[in-house]
Amino acid sequence: MGSRMNGGIGMFVEKANSPGGVLKVVHSLLKHSEDDQYRRRVYAYDGDVHGIDINTIPFDTTWLEATDEVHTAEDHSFQQERFLADQELKLIPHADGAARTAVVRTRGCMYIPSVLLPYVLEKDLTAREAFETLLPLIEDENLLQAAAPLVKFLLVATTRIDGDAGPTTAVRMGQLPDPCGARQVIQNRRKNLLYQHLPGLQPAGRGVATASDPALVGIMRCMKDANNAQQAHLDETRADRAQQNLPKTVDKKWPGHVDRLLRLCNVEEVSDLPRYWHEAAAWKKTSGITLTNVLQEAVDLAASELEMVELAPRVTVSHANALQNWNFVGLSQQDIGSGILLFTITPPGATSLQAKERLRRDFEQVNDESTMIAGNTSISATDAKALRGGAYVPVDFDELEAGLSAGGILLGAVLGVEHSTVKSYFNSLRTYTRVKLQLKQMMIARYGEALAAAIIGY
């Protein structure tokens, strides 16, 4: 984004078990221009741009105030030496008048050049991690002089001073303000900032400025035709059911989640949601098909649109139940077998004994679910437990790569294949493809093939 390309503002906020706090980065500062109660207040985005639903927070000018003087290393190389000498050290002790130290004063937050933002945005780095991440990059980019204030800020951020509540630093502050929920502020920033620099994020039908590249225009036209065909299909389906009991719509199926679903799929109208959500909302137990069948049809359609039909995953009962219950991810980093995460997918075409056994079990579970639906029987607690999935960890890189592609297809079925997150996912997958040979060699040499594939997938 244009203003984000000019960099961001970094600050360290409190976090448990991190005496120096963690680095948060805000960007895209803009003064509110509408004639209302928020006029002339400055707002910023907190976090990266993954769509139009970005946390907007008020920017507090007191963050720019100077800190107290701190005795810290006279240059960054000395601070690096001290960290290298003790790998467990989180902050460098305050050294009053010691050799190779200097008295330094900085500000509560500091400008971070745009070239460095990808390494810190949404990373929640500790003070030491931020120092050890940014200093080599600053040196590589020949920014030591231009980024001297940032280097000084990092020196102070990694120097411990003793406060009343225990060890801390001169730049650590409280938490960031709560996101601003004022619609006029959010819409003003979208209109005057977000859509100006990233027109592709503006929902269709609102005068989106498109690129002049004929290939891109052709792709967009095809997508529009596909969306129109999808809408026509939905209209035809509704007409056929007009004389029957009307199926539930998304609004009636999930009345408390509509706004969340619109933000998730990056659309403004319910009618623009991906096909899966309409079909899942309209599904009835007496329809003769299962929710897993509904999801599988959506996945197959997404695979066709992405021209990856041979890599379409076989979805499970657990996937369908997870989406119905809004359980997209697990409760912790260790909960890798929940929701629609990568390790819930058995890689299509996998030939290992573990994969074949998992595919067989998945197939039987889908059949068991179909039998229950066909018999119009209720699912007991024992049945539900039996139909749960679990994690499948790829045993080699072939399974990993098939699983990664399958995961992107599943994501496209849920969010829409044109969603910015889906595009970013496949861009990352293409990046992995370019570096995988070197990465595989390094990881296999250190961990062995099975564990290396699992670690990369995680």
WOKABEL-V140700 format. One record per residue. PHI is phi as a letter, one per 40 degrees, with the letter a starting at -180 (NA if undefined). PSI is psi in degrees with one decimal (none if undefined). Layout:
PHI & PSI
PHI & PSI
This chain:
NA & 146.6
d & -54.0
c & -28.0
c & -30.1
c & -20.5
c & 2.3
h & -173.2
a & -179.9
b & 120.4
b & 144.9
a & 153.5
b & 122.7
b & 160.3
c & 142.9
a & 139.1
d & 143.8
g & 13.1
b & 95.1
d & -28.1
c & 5.7
g & -170.6
b & 153.8
c & 122.8
b & 143.4
b & 125.4
b & 156.3
a & 177.8
f & 52.7
c & 136.0
a & 134.3
c & 132.0
c & 128.1
b & -9.9
c & 154.7
c & 77.2
a & -167.7
c & -15.5
c & 3.2
d & 136.7
g & 0.0
c & 146.4
c & 132.8
b & 157.0
a & 162.8
c & 137.6
b & 108.3
h & 178.3
c & 167.5
c & 106.0
b & -0.2
i & -161.5
c & -10.4
c & 83.1
b & 139.0
c & 123.7
b & 124.6
b & 151.1
c & 140.2
c & 121.9
c & 116.0
c & -17.2
c & -18.2
c & -22.8
c & -3.8
c & 151.6
c & 148.8
c & 174.8
c & 162.9
c & 141.2
b & 135.3
c & 112.2
b & -175.1
c & 145.3
c & -21.7
a & 164.3
c & -29.5
c & -36.7
c & -38.9
c & -38.8
c & -41.4
c & -41.2
c & -37.1
c & -41.1
c & -28.5
c & -19.3
a & 100.5
c & -18.6
c & -6.9
c & 126.7
c & -35.9
b & 149.3
c & 130.1
d & 143.7
c & 125.5
b & 96.0
c & 106.5
g & 10.0
c & 165.7
c & 148.5
f & 32.6
b & 163.4
a & 158.1
c & 121.9
b & 142.7
b & 137.3
b & -157.0
b & 166.4
c & -20.2
a & 166.9
a & 148.0
c & 134.9
b & 120.4
d & 152.1
c & -32.2
c & -20.1
c & -13.5
d & -41.3
d & -20.4
c & -10.1
b & -20.5
c & 123.8
g & 22.6
c & -21.9
f & 50.2
c & 142.2
c & 171.7
d & -44.9
c & -43.7
c & -40.9
c & -43.2
c & -48.7
c & -19.7
c & -46.5
c & -37.1
c & -46.5
c & -35.7
c & -41.6
c & -41.2
c & -43.9
c & -34.5
c & 7.0
f & 45.1
b & 12.0
d & -37.4
c & -47.7
c & -34.2
b & 23.6
d & -41.5
c & -36.1
c & -40.7
c & -43.6
c & -41.3
d & -42.5
c & -33.8
c & -45.5
c & -38.9
c & -25.7
b & 9.6
b & 124.1
c & 135.4
b & 151.8
c & 116.7
b & -179.3
c & -32.0
c & 13.2
h & -174.5
d & 138.7
a & -167.4
b & 168.3
c & -15.7
b & -3.4
c & 132.6
b & -173.1
c & -144.9
c & 159.8
c & 154.5
c & 156.6
c & 149.3
d & 144.8
c & 126.1
b & 3.5
c & 120.2
c & -38.2
c & -32.7
c & -46.6
c & -44.7
c & -37.7
c & -41.8
c & -36.5
c & -44.7
c & -46.8
c & -7.6
b & -63.9
c & -53.5
c & -23.6
c & -40.2
c & -26.3
b & 72.8
c & -23.3
c & -17.2
c & -16.8
c & 127.3
d & 148.3
c & 151.2
g & 3.3
b & 28.9
g & 43.0
c & 133.3
c & 121.5
b & 159.9
c & 157.4
c & -3.3
c & 118.9
d & -36.9
c & -43.4
c & -41.0
c & -40.4
c & -41.2
c & -43.7
c & -36.0
c & -41.5
c & -41.3
c & -38.2
c & -43.4
c & -40.3
c & -42.1
c & -39.9
c & -40.9
c & -38.9
c & -42.8
c & -39.1
c & -39.6
c & -42.9
c & -41.0
c & -40.8
c & -40.6
c & -43.4
c & -37.6
c & -39.6
c & -28.3
c & 6.5
c & -34.8
c & -0.7
b & -176.1
c & 121.6
c & 132.0
c & 160.0
c & 145.4
c & 171.4
d & -40.6
c & -37.5
c & -30.3
c & -44.4
b & 66.2
c & -28.5
c & -1.0
b & 5.6
c & -48.8
c & -41.3
c & -40.2
c & -39.6
c & -42.2
c & -40.4
d & -43.2
c & 0.2
g & 42.7
b & 164.3
b & -19.4
b & 144.6
d & -37.0
c & -19.5
c & 0.3
c & 153.0
d & 154.5
d & -36.7
d & -43.3
c & -36.2
c & -44.0
c & -37.6
c & -37.2
c & -38.0
c & -11.5
c & 140.5
b & 150.3
c & -28.4
c & 4.8
c & -15.5
g & -5.8
b & 166.5
b & 164.8
c & -30.5
c & -39.5
c & -40.9
c & -45.8
c & -39.1
c & -39.4
c & -40.7
c & -39.4
c & -43.3
c & -37.8
c & -43.5
c & -41.1
c & -38.6
c & -43.7
c & -30.9
c & -0.8
f & 46.3
b & 40.7
d & -40.5
c & -13.6
b & 6.7
c & 129.0
c & 156.6
c & 107.5
c & 160.1
b & 169.8
d & -36.2
c & -39.1
c & -48.0
c & -43.4
c & -38.1
c & -43.1
c & -39.1
c & -30.8
c & 8.2
f & 36.2
b & 78.2
c & -32.0
b & 169.4
c & -179.3
c & -12.3
a & 172.5
c & -23.3
c & -14.3
c & 69.2
c & -5.0
b & 20.2
b & 161.9
g & -133.3
b & 32.5
c & 165.0
d & -42.8
c & 4.4
c & -6.1
b & 129.2
c & 121.0
d & 127.9
c & 137.2
g & 1.9
c & 143.1
b & -2.0
c & 156.6
c & -39.5
c & -42.9
c & -42.3
c & -41.2
c & -41.0
c & -43.1
c & -39.5
c & -43.2
c & -41.0
c & -42.9
c & -42.7
c & -37.2
c & -40.7
c & -40.9
c & -40.0
c & -40.9
c & -42.1
c & -38.3
c & -42.0
c & -42.1
c & -45.1
c & -35.8
c & -3.0
f & 40.4
b & 152.3
c & 151.6
c & 119.7
c & 171.8
c & -36.8
c & -41.8
c & -44.5
c & -40.4
c & -38.5
c & -26.6
c & 2.6
c & 153.0
c & -114.4
h & 178.0
c & 138.8
b & 117.0
c & 124.3
d & 141.5
c & -13.7
a & 178.9
c & -27.6
c & -44.8
c & -39.0
d & -48.9
c & -37.9
c & -40.1
c & -38.5
c & -43.7
c & -44.0
c & -38.3
c & -37.9
c & -37.0
c & -45.2
d & -42.0
c & -39.8
c & -35.0
c & -34.2
c & -41.4
c & -21.4
h & 135.5
c & -17.3
c & 5.1
c & 142.3
c & -34.7
c & -39.2
c & -42.8
c & -42.9
c & -38.2
d & -48.9
c & -27.8
c & -42.7
c & -37.3
c & -38.1
c & -36.5
c & -43.1
d & -40.5
c & -36.5
c & -29.9
b & 5.2
c & -34.1
c & -49.0
c & -40.6
c & -42.8
c & -46.7
d & -45.1
c & -45.6
c & -40.0
c & -39.6
c & -30.8
c & -36.7
b & -12.6
g & 156.9
c & -46.6
c & -48.1
c & -35.0
c & -46.4
c & -42.0
c & -41.3
c & -44.6
c & -42.4
c & -37.3
c & none
